[in-house]
Amino acid sequence: MQSLVAGIHDFFERANQIAMASCGSCYGPGGKPEKTPLDPAYVNLFVVTPLGDEDPEAVKCTQKGARLLHEEQVEEAIRELHTACNLAPRSAVARCNLGTAYFQRGDEDAALYWFKEAQRWDQKMSGTIRALAVLEQRSGNWSESVWILRNYLQEVDDLNMQVLRHLATVYQDQKMWQQAAGCFKRLLDAEPSNNEYPRELQRCLDQMPNSPNPRPPGQGPGGGLGAAAEGYMQDPLERGRGGFNQARRPPDLHG
């Protein structure tokens, strides 16, 4: 039984790798670039995932949909994954899978809709939250992306390192150095031995006027830097301090 489960997961892994290698969000039907290629750091957010203990027919449709994506038959895959959603009407995973298929087709509006549907059924799936944030970023809706990530950290899991690191990246991309520094300070406090966080924190501080000096010689990674940075950064999870003047709750899909 274990070997069967491992085989199924291995199949999904191979199918996703090949499907994302020819992602429709990167190139249109004629092979011309339409949108910027997906950052490799986010590729694993757009993968088809097994349904587990859902309706057996829904599981079969999902497996077939993954195989069709593997074969680059995206339209057929979408039909199968739609069927899986109908057979598993409360499954957030089924909706993420359908969003993934639309993303691979290059229809990011439809992908956004289905990932929002997934979030509606399960607000605790951090991968769904991050995929939503990526889709909002790619549509230029940076304030929505920030709201989605901050709300997850405030309401669900304030120690989710992947979501916090993602939020830091969004702030860095927008050159919002105080907020990005606040994210890296939290990351550094949670994982003091990580060598990346003090470097990124110092990078943020270097962009600010009158920023503190780097850590004194002889101190380990991050030594003294977090304390020196106090007063130069904003806590990303402090209420009312999101950084975007218009950061707000995304509209409810169902009115």
Salt bridges, closest charged atoms under 4 A:
ASP10 OD2 - ARG14 NH1 2.10
GLU57 OE2 - LYS60 NZ 3.66
GLU71 OE2 - ARG67 NH1 3.39
GLU75 OE1 - ARG105 NH1 2.99
GLU76 OE2 - ARG79 NH2 3.98
GLU80 OE2 - LYS64 NZ 3.42
ASP107 OD2 - ARG105 NH2 3.19
GLU108 OE1 - LYS35 NZ 3.33
GLU108 OE2 - ARG138 NH2 2.95
GLU117 OE2 - ARG120 NE 3.28
GLU117 OE2 - HIS254 NE2 2.75
GLU136 OE2 - LYS116 NZ 3.87
GLU144 OE2 - ARG248 NH2 3.08
GLU155 OE2 - ARG239 NH1 3.09
ASP189 OD2 - LYS185 NZ 2.74
GLU196 OE2 - ARG165 NH2 2.66
GLU200 OE1 - ARG203 NH1 3.16
GLU230 OE2 - LYS185 NZ 3.36
ASP235 OD1 - ARG186 NE 2.96
GLU238 OE2 - ARG241 NH1 3.34
